[in-house]
Amino acid sequence: MSFQEAVQSALIRKYADFQGRAARPEFWWFMLAIALATLVASILDEFVLRGGSILETLVGLGTVIPSLAVGARRLHDTDRSGWWLLLHLLPLIGVIVLIVWWAQPGEAGRKRFGEPPTA
Protein backbone atom coordinates (compact mmCIF):
# COMPACT_ATOMS: atom_id res chain seq x y z
CA MET A 1 0.00 0.00 0.00
CA SER A 2 1.39 3.38 -0.99
CA PHE A 3 1.42 6.57 1.07
CA GLN A 4 -1.47 8.05 -0.91
CA GLU A 5 -3.56 4.87 -0.72
CA ALA A 6 -3.07 4.65 3.05
CA VAL A 7 -4.15 8.25 3.60
CA GLN A 8 -7.18 7.84 1.32
CA SER A 9 -8.14 4.61 3.05
CA ALA A 10 -7.99 6.07 6.55
CA LEU A 11 -9.43 9.51 5.82
CA ILE A 12 -12.02 8.76 3.14
CA ARG A 13 -13.02 5.12 2.83
CA LYS A 14 -12.65 4.07 6.48
CA TYR A 15 -12.83 7.38 8.39
CA ALA A 16 -14.65 5.96 11.44
CA ASP A 17 -14.55 2.23 10.63
CA PHE A 18 -13.39 0.33 13.71
CA GLN A 19 -14.22 -3.06 12.14
CA GLY A 20 -11.82 -5.25 10.20
CA ARG A 21 -8.06 -5.24 9.99
CA ALA A 22 -5.34 -2.84 8.81
CA ALA A 23 -1.95 -3.92 7.51
CA ARG A 24 1.25 -2.37 8.81
CA PRO A 25 1.83 -0.14 5.76
CA GLU A 26 -1.65 1.37 6.00
CA PHE A 27 -1.14 2.20 9.66
CA TRP A 28 2.42 3.53 9.48
CA TRP A 29 1.92 5.58 6.29
CA PHE A 30 -1.15 7.18 7.85
CA MET A 31 0.71 8.00 11.08
CA LEU A 32 3.48 9.59 8.99
CA ALA A 33 0.88 11.67 7.14
CA ILE A 34 -0.57 12.90 10.42
CA ALA A 35 2.88 13.78 11.76
CA LEU A 36 3.70 15.73 8.59
CA ALA A 37 0.32 17.53 8.61
CA THR A 38 0.82 18.46 12.27
CA LEU A 39 4.34 19.72 11.55
CA VAL A 40 3.17 21.87 8.63
CA ALA A 41 0.25 23.22 10.67
CA SER A 42 2.59 24.05 13.54
CA ILE A 43 4.99 25.90 11.22
CA LEU A 44 2.13 27.83 9.62
CA ASP A 45 0.74 28.70 13.05
CA GLU A 46 4.11 30.04 14.15
CA PHE A 47 5.20 31.99 11.09
CA VAL A 48 1.99 32.94 9.28
CA LEU A 49 -0.44 33.35 12.17
CA ARG A 50 2.23 34.67 14.56
CA GLY A 51 1.81 32.12 17.34
CA GLY A 52 -1.14 30.24 18.71
CA SER A 53 -2.09 26.77 17.62
CA ILE A 54 -5.28 27.16 15.61
CA LEU A 55 -4.26 25.08 12.58
CA GLU A 56 -2.51 22.47 14.69
CA THR A 57 -5.63 22.07 16.80
CA LEU A 58 -7.81 21.72 13.70
CA VAL A 59 -5.51 19.01 12.30
CA GLY A 60 -5.63 17.19 15.62
CA LEU A 61 -9.41 17.37 15.84
CA GLY A 62 -9.83 16.27 12.23
CA THR A 63 -7.59 13.23 12.61
CA VAL A 64 -8.46 11.93 16.07
CA ILE A 65 -11.26 9.60 14.92
CA PRO A 66 -9.44 8.12 11.90
CA SER A 67 -6.32 7.69 14.05
CA LEU A 68 -8.24 5.71 16.64
CA ALA A 69 -9.98 3.69 13.90
CA VAL A 70 -6.80 2.72 12.06
CA GLY A 71 -5.10 1.98 15.41
CA ALA A 72 -7.93 -0.35 16.40
CA ARG A 73 -7.88 -2.06 12.99
CA ARG A 74 -4.10 -2.50 13.30
CA LEU A 75 -4.57 -4.14 16.69
CA HIS A 76 -7.23 -6.38 15.15
CA ASP A 77 -4.64 -7.53 12.60
CA THR A 78 -2.47 -8.73 15.49
CA ASP A 79 -5.55 -10.50 16.94
CA ARG A 80 -6.04 -8.00 19.78
CA SER A 81 -9.12 -6.01 20.69
CA GLY A 82 -9.29 -2.32 19.82
CA TRP A 83 -9.99 -1.65 23.48
CA TRP A 84 -6.24 -2.02 24.05
CA LEU A 85 -5.99 1.55 22.69
CA LEU A 86 -6.88 2.61 26.23
CA LEU A 87 -3.23 1.87 27.06
CA HIS A 88 -2.65 5.41 25.76
CA LEU A 89 -3.88 6.52 29.17
CA LEU A 90 -0.81 4.99 30.85
CA PRO A 91 2.08 7.41 30.57
CA LEU A 92 5.02 6.16 28.50
CA ILE A 93 4.59 2.43 29.17
CA GLY A 94 1.21 2.24 27.42
CA VAL A 95 2.47 3.95 24.28
CA ILE A 96 5.56 1.73 24.15
CA VAL A 97 3.44 -1.42 24.40
CA LEU A 98 1.13 -0.18 21.65
CA ILE A 99 4.04 0.67 19.34
CA VAL A 100 5.46 -2.83 19.81
CA TRP A 101 2.09 -4.39 19.00
CA TRP A 102 1.52 -2.12 15.99
CA ALA A 103 4.96 -3.09 14.64
CA GLN A 104 4.29 -6.83 14.83
CA PRO A 105 3.25 -8.72 11.71
CA GLY A 106 -0.43 -9.50 11.34
CA GLU A 107 -1.94 -12.90 11.96
CA ALA A 108 -2.23 -15.02 8.83
CA GLY A 109 -5.62 -16.24 7.68
CA ARG A 110 -9.10 -15.42 8.83
CA LYS A 111 -9.31 -14.58 12.53
CA ARG A 112 -12.05 -13.26 14.80
CA PHE A 113 -11.71 -9.76 13.29
CA GLY A 114 -12.08 -10.84 9.68
CA GLU A 115 -10.03 -11.56 6.63
CA PRO A 116 -6.41 -10.39 6.44
CA PRO A 117 -6.02 -6.96 4.84
CA THR A 118 -5.00 -6.86 1.21
CA ALA A 119 -1.51 -5.57 0.55
VOTOR-660149 format. One record per atom (N, C-alpha, C, O): residue in one letter; x, y, z; atom name. Coordinates in steps of 0.2 Angstrom, whole numbers, plus 2048, in hexadecimal, padded with zeros to 3 digits. Example, Ala and Ser with C-alpha at 12.3 -4.5 7.8 and 13.67 -1.06 7.14 Angstrom:
- A,842,7E4,827,N
- A,83E,7EA,827,CA
- A,842,7F0,827,C
- A,847,7EF,82A,O
- S,840,7F5,823,N
- S,844,7FB,824,CA
- S,840,800,827,C
- S,843,806,828,O
This chain:
- M,804,7FA,800,N
- M,800,800,800,CA
- M,804,806,800,C
- M,809,807,804,O
- S,803,80B,7FC,N
- S,807,811,7FB,CA
- S,805,816,800,C
- S,800,815,804,O
- F,809,81B,801,N
- F,807,821,805,CA
- F,800,824,804,C
- F,7FC,825,808,O
- Q,7FF,825,7FD,N
- Q,7F9,828,7FB,CA
- Q,7F3,824,7FD,C
- Q,7EE,826,7FF,O
- E,7F4,81D,7FB,N
- E,7EE,818,7FC,CA
- E,7ED,818,804,C
- E,7E7,817,806,O
- A,7F2,818,808,N
- A,7F1,817,80F,CA
- A,7ED,81D,812,C
- A,7E8,81D,816,O
- V,7EF,823,810,N
- V,7EB,829,812,CA
- V,7E4,829,810,C
- V,7DF,82B,813,O
- Q,7E3,828,809,N
- Q,7DC,827,807,CA
- Q,7D8,822,80A,C
- Q,7D2,823,80C,O
- S,7DB,81C,80C,N
- S,7D7,817,80F,CA
- S,7D5,819,816,C
- S,7CF,818,818,O
- A,7DA,81C,81A,N
- A,7D8,81E,821,CA
- A,7D4,825,821,C
- A,7CF,825,826,O
- L,7D5,829,81D,N
- L,7D1,830,81D,CA
- L,7CA,830,819,C
- L,7C6,833,81B,O
- I,7CA,82C,814,N
- I,7C4,82C,810,CA
- I,7C0,825,810,C
- I,7BA,826,812,O
- R,7C3,820,80E,N
- R,7BF,81A,80E,CA
- R,7BD,817,815,C
- R,7B8,814,816,O
- K,7C2,817,81A,N
- K,7C1,814,820,CA
- K,7C2,819,826,C
- K,7C5,818,82B,O
- Y,7BF,81F,825,N
- Y,7C0,825,82A,CA
- Y,7BE,823,831,C
- Y,7C2,824,836,O
- A,7B9,820,832,N
- A,7B7,81E,839,CA
- A,7B5,816,839,C
- A,7B1,814,83D,O
- D,7B9,812,836,N
- D,7B7,80B,835,CA
- D,7BC,808,83A,C
- D,7C2,807,839,O
- F,7B9,805,83F,N
- F,7BD,802,845,CA
- F,7BD,7FA,844,C
- F,7BF,7F6,848,O
- Q,7BA,7F8,83E,N
- Q,7B9,7F1,83D,CA
- Q,7BE,7EF,838,C
- Q,7C1,7F3,834,O
- G,7C0,7E8,838,N
- G,7C5,7E6,833,CA
- G,7CC,7E6,835,C
- G,7CE,7E7,83B,O
- R,7D1,7E6,830,N
- R,7D8,7E6,832,CA
- R,7DB,7EB,82D,C
- R,7D9,7EC,828,O
- A,7E1,7ED,830,N
- A,7E5,7F2,82C,CA
- A,7EC,7EF,82C,C
- A,7EF,7ED,831,O
- A,7EF,7EF,826,N
- A,7F6,7EC,826,CA
- A,7FB,7F2,828,C
- A,7F9,7F7,829,O
- R,801,7F0,829,N
- R,806,7F4,82C,CA
- R,807,7FA,828,C
- R,808,800,82A,O
- P,808,7F9,821,N
- P,809,7FF,81D,CA
- P,804,804,81D,C
- P,805,80A,81D,O
- E,7FD,802,81D,N
- E,7F8,807,81E,CA
- E,7F8,80B,824,C
- E,7F8,811,824,O
- F,7FA,808,82A,N
- F,7FA,80B,830,CA
- F,800,810,830,C
- F,7FF,816,832,O
- W,806,80D,82F,N
- W,80C,812,82F,CA
- W,80C,817,82A,C
- W,80E,81D,82C,O
- W,80A,816,824,N
- W,80A,81C,81F,CA
- W,805,821,822,C
- W,806,827,821,O
- F,7FF,81F,825,N
- F,7FA,824,827,CA
- F,7FD,828,82D,C
- F,7FC,82E,82E,O
- M,801,825,832,N
- M,804,828,837,CA
- M,809,82D,835,C
- M,809,832,838,O
- L,80D,82B,830,N
- L,811,830,82D,CA
- L,80E,836,82A,C
- L,810,83C,82B,O
- A,808,835,827,N
- A,804,83A,824,CA
- A,802,83F,829,C
- A,802,845,828,O
- I,800,83C,82F,N
- I,7FD,840,834,CA
- I,803,844,837,C
- I,802,84A,839,O
- A,809,841,838,N
- A,80E,845,83B,CA
- A,811,84B,836,C
- A,812,850,839,O
- L,811,849,830,N
- L,812,84F,82B,CA
- L,80D,854,82B,C
- L,80F,85A,82B,O
- A,807,853,82B,N
- A,802,858,82B,CA
- A,802,85C,831,C
- A,801,862,831,O
- T,803,859,837,N
- T,804,85C,83D,CA
- T,80A,861,83D,C
- T,80A,867,840,O
- L,810,85F,83A,N
- L,816,863,83A,CA
- L,814,869,835,C
- L,816,86E,837,O
- V,811,868,830,N
- V,810,86D,82B,CA
- V,80B,872,82F,C
- V,80C,878,82E,O
- A,806,870,832,N
- A,801,874,835,CA
- A,805,878,83B,C
- A,803,87E,83C,O
- S,809,875,83E,N
- S,80D,878,844,CA
- S,811,87E,841,C
- S,812,883,844,O
- I,815,87C,83B,N
- I,819,882,838,CA
- I,815,887,836,C
- I,817,88D,837,O
- L,80F,886,832,N
- L,80B,88B,830,CA
- L,808,88F,836,C
- L,807,895,835,O
- D,806,88C,83B,N
- D,804,890,841,CA
- D,809,894,844,C
- D,807,89A,846,O
- E,80F,892,844,N
- E,815,896,847,CA
- E,816,89C,842,C
- E,817,8A2,845,O
- F,817,89B,83C,N
- F,81A,8A0,837,CA
- F,815,8A4,834,C
- F,816,8AA,832,O
- V,80F,8A1,832,N
- V,80A,8A5,82E,CA
- V,805,8A8,833,C
- V,803,8AE,832,O
- L,803,8A4,838,N
- L,7FE,8A7,83D,CA
- L,801,8AA,843,C
- L,7FD,8AC,848,O
- R,808,8AA,843,N
- R,80B,8AD,849,CA
- R,809,8AA,850,C
- R,808,8AE,854,O
- G,80A,8A4,850,N
- G,809,8A1,857,CA
- G,802,89E,857,C
- G,7FE,89E,852,O
- G,801,89B,85D,N
- G,7FA,897,85E,CA
- G,7FB,890,85B,C
- G,800,88E,858,O
- S,7F5,88D,85B,N
- S,7F6,886,858,CA
- S,7EF,884,855,C
- S,7EC,87F,856,O
- I,7EC,889,851,N
- I,7E6,888,84E,CA
- I,7E6,882,849,C
- I,7E2,87D,849,O
- L,7EA,883,844,N
- L,7EB,87D,83F,CA
- L,7ED,877,842,C
- L,7EA,871,840,O
- E,7F1,877,846,N
- E,7F3,870,849,CA
- E,7EE,86D,84D,C
- E,7ED,867,84D,O
- T,7EA,871,850,N
- T,7E4,86E,854,CA
- T,7DF,86C,84F,C
- T,7DC,866,850,O
- L,7DE,86F,84A,N
- L,7D9,86D,844,CA
- L,7DB,866,841,C
- L,7D7,862,840,O
- V,7E2,865,840,N
- V,7E4,85F,83D,CA
- V,7E3,85A,843,C
- V,7E1,854,841,O
- G,7E5,85B,849,N
- G,7E4,856,84E,CA
- G,7DD,854,84F,C
- G,7DB,84E,84F,O
- L,7D8,859,84F,N
- L,7D1,857,84F,CA
- L,7CE,853,849,C
- L,7CA,84F,84A,O
- G,7D1,855,843,N
- G,7CF,851,83D,CA
- G,7D2,84A,83C,C
- G,7CF,846,838,O
- T,7D7,849,840,N
- T,7DA,842,83F,CA
- T,7D9,83E,845,C
- T,7DC,838,845,O
- V,7D6,840,84A,N
- V,7D6,83C,850,CA
- V,7D2,835,84F,C
- V,7D4,830,851,O
- I,7CC,836,84C,N
- I,7C8,830,84B,CA
- I,7CB,82B,846,C
- I,7CB,825,847,O
- P,7CE,82D,840,N
- P,7D1,829,83C,CA
- P,7D7,826,83F,C
- P,7D9,820,83D,O
- S,7DB,829,843,N
- S,7E0,826,846,CA
- S,7DE,821,84B,C
- S,7E2,81C,84B,O
- L,7D9,822,84F,N
- L,7D7,81D,853,CA
- L,7D4,817,84F,C
- L,7D5,811,851,O
- A,7D1,818,84A,N
- A,7CE,812,846,CA
- A,7D4,80E,842,C
- A,7D3,808,843,O
- V,7D9,811,83F,N
- V,7DE,80E,83C,CA
- V,7E2,80A,842,C
- V,7E5,805,840,O
- G,7E3,80D,848,N
- G,7E6,80A,84D,CA
- G,7E3,804,84F,C
- G,7E6,7FF,851,O
- A,7DC,804,850,N
- A,7D8,7FE,852,CA
- A,7D9,7F9,84D,C
- A,7D9,7F3,84E,O
- R,7D8,7FB,846,N
- R,7D9,7F6,841,CA
- R,7DF,7F2,841,C
- R,7E0,7ED,83F,O
- R,7E5,7F6,842,N
- R,7EB,7F4,842,CA
- R,7EC,7EE,848,C
- R,7EF,7E9,847,O
- L,7E9,7F0,84E,N
- L,7E9,7EB,853,CA
- L,7E5,7E5,852,C
- L,7E7,7DF,854,O
- H,7E0,7E6,84E,N
- H,7DC,7E0,84C,CA
- H,7E0,7DC,847,C
- H,7DF,7D5,848,O
- D,7E5,7DE,843,N
- D,7E9,7DA,83F,CA
- D,7EE,7D6,843,C
- D,7F0,7D1,841,O
- T,7EF,7D8,849,N
- T,7F4,7D4,84D,CA
- T,7F0,7D0,852,C
- T,7F2,7CD,857,O
- D,7E9,7D0,851,N
- D,7E4,7CC,855,CA
- D,7E3,7CE,85C,C
- D,7E3,7CA,861,O
- R,7E3,7D5,85C,N
- R,7E2,7D8,863,CA
- R,7DC,7DD,862,C
- R,7DA,7DF,85D,O
- S,7D8,7DE,867,N
- S,7D2,7E2,867,CA
- S,7D5,7E9,867,C
- S,7DA,7EB,869,O
- G,7D0,7ED,864,N
- G,7D2,7F4,863,CA
- G,7D1,7F8,86A,C
- G,7D4,7FE,86B,O
- W,7CE,7F5,86F,N
- W,7CE,7F8,875,CA
- W,7D5,7F9,878,C
- W,7D6,7FC,87D,O
- W,7DA,7F5,876,N
- W,7E1,7F6,878,CA
- W,7E3,7FD,877,C
- W,7E9,7FF,87A,O
- L,7E0,801,873,N
- L,7E2,808,871,CA
- L,7E2,80C,878,C
- L,7E5,811,878,O
- L,7DE,809,87D,N
- L,7DE,80D,883,CA
- L,7E4,80D,887,C
- L,7E5,811,88C,O
- L,7E9,809,884,N
- L,7F0,809,887,CA
- L,7F3,810,886,C
- L,7F8,812,88A,O
- H,7F0,814,882,N
- H,7F3,81B,881,CA
- H,7F2,81F,887,C
- H,7F6,824,888,O
- L,7EE,81D,88C,N
- L,7ED,821,892,CA
- L,7F2,81F,897,C
- L,7F3,823,89C,O
- L,7F6,81A,896,N
- L,7FC,819,89A,CA
- L,802,81D,898,C
- L,804,81B,892,O
- P,805,821,89B,N
- P,80A,825,899,CA
- P,810,821,897,C
- P,812,81C,89B,O
- L,813,822,891,N
- L,819,81F,88E,CA
- L,818,817,88D,C
- L,819,815,888,O
- I,817,813,892,N
- I,817,80C,892,CA
- I,811,80A,88D,C
- I,813,806,889,O
- G,80C,80D,88D,N
- G,806,80B,889,CA
- G,808,80C,882,C
- G,806,808,87E,O
- V,80B,812,880,N
- V,80C,814,879,CA
- V,812,80F,877,C
- V,811,80D,871,O
- I,817,80D,87B,N
- I,81C,809,879,CA
- I,819,802,877,C
- I,81B,7FF,872,O
- V,814,7FF,87B,N
- V,811,7F9,87A,CA
- V,80D,7F9,873,C
- V,80E,7F4,86F,O
- L,80A,7FE,872,N
- L,806,7FF,86C,CA
- L,80A,7FF,866,C
- L,809,7FC,861,O
- I,810,803,866,N
- I,814,803,861,CA
- I,817,7FC,85F,C
- I,818,7FB,859,O
- V,819,7F9,864,N
- V,81B,7F2,863,CA
- V,816,7EE,860,C
- V,817,7EA,85B,O
- W,810,7EE,862,N
- W,80A,7EA,85F,CA
- W,809,7EC,858,C
- W,808,7E8,854,O
- W,809,7F3,857,N
- W,808,7F5,850,CA
- W,80D,7F3,84B,C
- W,80C,7F3,845,O
- A,813,7F2,84E,N
- A,819,7F1,849,CA
- A,819,7E9,848,C
- A,81C,7E7,843,O
- Q,815,7E5,84B,N
- Q,815,7DE,84A,CA
- Q,812,7DC,844,C
- Q,80D,7E0,842,O
- P,814,7D7,840,N
- P,810,7D4,83B,CA
- P,809,7D2,83C,C
- P,808,7D0,842,O
- G,805,7D3,838,N
- G,7FE,7D1,839,CA
- G,7FD,7C9,839,C
- G,802,7C5,836,O
- E,7F8,7C7,83C,N
- E,7F6,7C0,83C,CA
- E,7F4,7BD,835,C
- E,7F0,7C1,832,O
- A,7F7,7B8,833,N
- A,7F5,7B5,82C,CA
- A,7EE,7B2,82C,C
- A,7EC,7AF,832,O
- G,7EA,7B2,827,N
- G,7E4,7AF,826,CA
- G,7DE,7B3,82A,C
- G,7DF,7B8,82D,O
- R,7D8,7B0,829,N
- R,7D2,7B3,82C,CA
- R,7D3,7B2,834,C
- R,7D4,7AC,836,O
- K,7D2,7B7,837,N
- K,7D1,7B7,83F,CA
- K,7CB,7BA,841,C
- K,7C6,7BB,83D,O
- R,7CA,7BB,847,N
- R,7C4,7BE,84A,CA
- R,7C2,7C5,848,C
- R,7BC,7C7,848,O
- F,7C7,7C8,845,N
- F,7C5,7CF,842,CA
- F,7C5,7D0,83B,C
- F,7C5,7D5,838,O
- G,7C5,7CA,838,N
- G,7C4,7CA,830,CA
- G,7C9,7C7,82C,C
- G,7CE,7C5,82F,O
- E,7C9,7C8,826,N
- E,7CE,7C6,821,CA
- E,7D4,7CB,822,C
- E,7D4,7D0,824,O
- P,7DA,7C8,820,N
- P,7E0,7CC,820,CA
- P,7DF,7D2,81B,C
- P,7DC,7D1,816,O
- P,7E2,7D8,81D,N
- P,7E2,7DD,818,CA
- P,7E6,7DC,812,C
- P,7EB,7D8,812,O
- T,7E3,7DF,80C,N
- T,7E7,7DE,806,CA
- T,7ED,7E2,806,C
- T,7EC,7E8,808,O
- A,7F2,7E0,803,N
- A,7F8,7E4,803,CA
- A,7F8,7E9,7FD,C
- A,7FD,7ED,7FC,O
